[in-house]
Amino acid sequence: MSHTVTGQTPGRPTGSERKRGIFGRIWLFIRQVVGELKKVVTPSRRELVNYVLVVLVFVAFMMVLISLLDLGFGQLAIWLFGNGNQPQ
């Protein structure tokens, strides 16, 4: 992280700051990505199983909820607009 001096406003770089070329910016980006990837902690097997189960339960719940809403709105549409049969 960088620290800014109070009273300084963000804006265009001053003459004292070094401008980077395209390759310098790409290299800076790659170094920052590698630095962030070093901070990543892989979960243990137990944590991974827990995360997978939580996701599966959530997805199953959402499937049921959306299916019930779809069924309800479908029945509502049939009730409002009829089923297409014309009386004779």
Backbone as numpy.savetxt, mean C-alpha at the origin, in Angstrom:
# Nx Ny Nz CAx CAy CAz Cx Cy Cz
19.42 10.38 8.32 18.58 11.55 8.32 19.46 12.78 8.32
18.94 13.83 7.70 19.69 15.07 7.71 19.08 16.02 8.72
19.90 16.87 9.25 19.44 17.84 10.24 19.47 19.21 9.58
18.42 20.00 9.79 18.39 21.34 9.23 18.53 22.35 10.35
19.12 23.46 10.01 19.29 24.54 10.96 17.97 25.30 11.03
17.54 25.65 12.24 16.29 26.39 12.37 16.44 27.76 11.74
15.35 28.24 11.14 15.38 29.51 10.47 15.71 29.37 9.00
16.11 28.21 8.59 16.45 27.97 7.20 15.21 27.42 6.49
14.89 27.98 5.34 13.71 27.52 4.62 14.13 26.58 3.50
13.33 25.53 3.26 13.67 24.63 2.16 13.43 25.34 0.83
14.21 25.02 -0.14 14.04 25.65 -1.45 15.13 25.20 -2.39
15.51 26.09 -3.24 16.55 25.76 -4.21 17.89 25.60 -3.50
18.73 24.72 -4.02 20.04 24.54 -3.39 20.90 25.79 -3.54
21.68 26.08 -2.53 22.58 27.24 -2.58 23.83 26.86 -3.35
24.65 27.84 -3.59 25.86 27.60 -4.36 26.85 26.70 -3.63
26.75 26.64 -2.29 27.71 25.83 -1.54 27.40 24.34 -1.63
26.15 23.99 -2.00 25.81 22.57 -2.12 26.29 22.05 -3.46
26.79 20.83 -3.46 27.31 20.23 -4.67 26.18 19.63 -5.48
26.10 19.97 -6.75 25.08 19.39 -7.61 25.58 18.04 -8.10
24.66 17.09 -8.13 25.02 15.75 -8.58 24.52 15.55 -10.00
25.30 14.82 -10.77 24.87 14.46 -12.11 23.90 13.30 -12.05
23.47 12.86 -13.21 22.50 11.77 -13.27 23.06 10.49 -12.66
24.32 10.19 -12.92 24.90 8.96 -12.37 25.13 9.09 -10.87
25.46 10.28 -10.42 25.62 10.50 -8.98 24.31 10.31 -8.24
23.21 10.78 -8.84 21.90 10.60 -8.21 21.47 9.14 -8.22
21.76 8.44 -9.32 21.44 7.01 -9.38 22.24 6.26 -8.32
23.52 6.57 -8.19 24.37 5.90 -7.20 23.88 6.20 -5.78
23.48 7.44 -5.54 22.94 7.81 -4.23 21.67 7.01 -3.93
20.80 6.90 -4.93 19.57 6.13 -4.75 19.88 4.67 -4.42
20.81 4.07 -5.14 21.17 2.66 -4.90 21.74 2.50 -3.50
22.60 3.43 -3.07 23.16 3.34 -1.72 22.07 3.46 -0.66
21.09 4.33 -0.89 20.00 4.48 0.06 19.13 3.23 0.11
18.89 2.62 -1.06 18.10 1.38 -1.10 18.81 0.28 -0.33
20.10 0.12 -0.56 20.87 -0.91 0.14 20.85 -0.63 1.64
20.98 0.62 2.03 20.93 0.98 3.45 19.60 0.62 4.08
18.50 0.86 3.36 17.17 0.51 3.88 16.98 -1.01 3.93
17.51 -1.72 2.93 17.37 -3.18 2.93 18.15 -3.82 4.07
19.22 -3.19 4.51 19.97 -3.73 5.65 19.19 -3.62 6.94
18.20 -2.71 6.99 17.37 -2.55 8.19 16.26 -3.58 8.28
15.99 -4.29 7.19 14.87 -5.24 7.16 15.19 -6.44 8.03
14.23 -6.83 8.86 14.39 -8.00 9.72 13.42 -9.06 9.24
13.92 -10.25 8.93 13.03 -11.31 8.47 12.30 -11.91 9.67
11.02 -12.22 9.50 10.26 -12.77 10.63 10.66 -14.22 10.91
10.44 -14.64 12.15 10.69 -16.04 12.49 9.59 -16.90 11.86
9.77 -18.20 11.91 8.78 -19.11 11.32 7.42 -18.94 11.99
7.42 -18.80 13.30 6.17 -18.66 14.03 5.46 -17.35 13.65
6.23 -16.27 13.55 5.64 -14.99 13.14 5.09 -15.07 11.72
5.83 -15.72 10.84 5.40 -15.84 9.45 4.10 -16.62 9.34
3.99 -17.73 10.08 2.76 -18.52 10.08 1.62 -17.67 10.63
1.87 -16.93 11.68 0.85 -16.06 12.26 0.38 -15.02 11.24
1.31 -14.38 10.55 0.95 -13.37 9.56 0.12 -13.98 8.43
0.52 -15.16 7.97 -0.21 -15.82 6.88 -1.62 -16.16 7.32
-1.77 -16.67 8.53 -3.11 -17.00 9.03 -3.98 -15.76 9.17
-3.42 -14.68 9.65 -4.18 -13.43 9.78 -4.65 -12.96 8.41
-3.79 -13.01 7.43 -4.16 -12.57 6.08 -5.24 -13.49 5.51
-5.10 -14.80 5.67 -6.10 -15.73 5.14 -7.46 -15.54 5.79
-7.48 -15.35 7.11 -8.75 -15.11 7.80 -9.38 -13.81 7.33
-8.58 -12.78 7.18 -9.11 -11.49 6.71 -9.67 -11.61 5.30
-8.95 -12.28 4.41 -9.42 -12.45 3.03 -10.71 -13.26 3.00
-10.79 -14.33 3.80 -12.01 -15.14 3.85 -13.18 -14.30 4.37
-12.95 -13.50 5.40 -14.00 -12.63 5.94 -14.47 -11.64 4.88
-13.54 -11.02 4.17 -13.92 -10.06 3.14 -14.67 -10.74 1.99
-14.29 -11.98 1.64 -15.02 -12.70 0.60 -16.46 -12.93 1.01
-16.68 -13.35 2.24 -18.03 -13.60 2.73 -18.82 -12.29 2.77
-18.21 -11.23 3.28 -18.89 -9.94 3.38 -19.30 -9.42 2.00
-18.38 -9.44 1.06 -18.68 -8.93 -0.28 -19.70 -9.82 -0.98
-19.62 -11.14 -0.79 -20.62 -12.03 -1.38 -22.00 -11.75 -0.83
-22.12 -11.54 0.47 -23.42 -11.23 1.07 -23.95 -9.88 0.58
-23.08 -8.90 0.48 -23.51 -7.60 -0.05 -23.97 -7.73 -1.50
-23.25 -8.49 -2.30 -23.62 -8.70 -3.70 -24.97 -9.40 -3.79
-25.18 -10.41 -2.99 -26.45 -11.13 -2.98 -27.58 -10.19 -2.54
-27.35 -9.41 -1.51 -28.36 -8.48 -1.03 -28.71 -7.42 -2.05
-27.70 -6.82 -2.67 -27.98 -5.79 -3.68 -28.63 -6.40 -4.92
-28.27 -7.62 -5.25 -28.93 -8.30 -6.38 -30.40 -8.53 -6.10
-30.72 -9.01 -4.90 -32.12 -9.22 -4.53 -32.87 -7.89 -4.48
-32.23 -6.85 -4.01 -32.85 -5.53 -3.97 -33.15 -5.03 -5.38
-32.23 -5.23 -6.31 -32.45 -4.81 -7.70 -33.60 -5.60 -8.32
-33.67 -6.90 -8.05 -34.77 -7.71 -8.58 -36.09 -7.24 -7.98
-36.11 -6.93 -6.70 -37.34 -6.45 -6.05 -37.78 -5.09 -6.62
-36.79 -4.20 -6.86 -37.12 -2.87 -7.36 -37.54 -2.88 -8.83
-36.81 -3.58 -9.65 -37.01 -3.50 -11.09 -37.74 -4.70 -11.67
-38.02 -5.69 -10.88 -38.68 -6.90 -11.37 -37.68 -7.83 -11.99
-38.18 -9.00 -12.40 -37.27 -10.00 -12.95 -37.34 -10.07 -14.47
-37.99 -9.13 -15.11 -38.00 -9.09 -16.57 -39.20 -9.77 -17.19
-40.02 -10.45 -16.42 -41.22 -11.09 -16.97 -42.33 -10.07 -17.09
-42.94 -10.02 -18.27 -44.05 -9.10 -18.51 -45.37 -9.81 -18.21
-46.31 -9.17 -17.49 -47.61 -9.81 -17.25 -48.41 -9.91 -18.54
-49.17 -10.99 -18.70 -49.92 -11.20 -19.95 -51.38 -11.04 -19.76
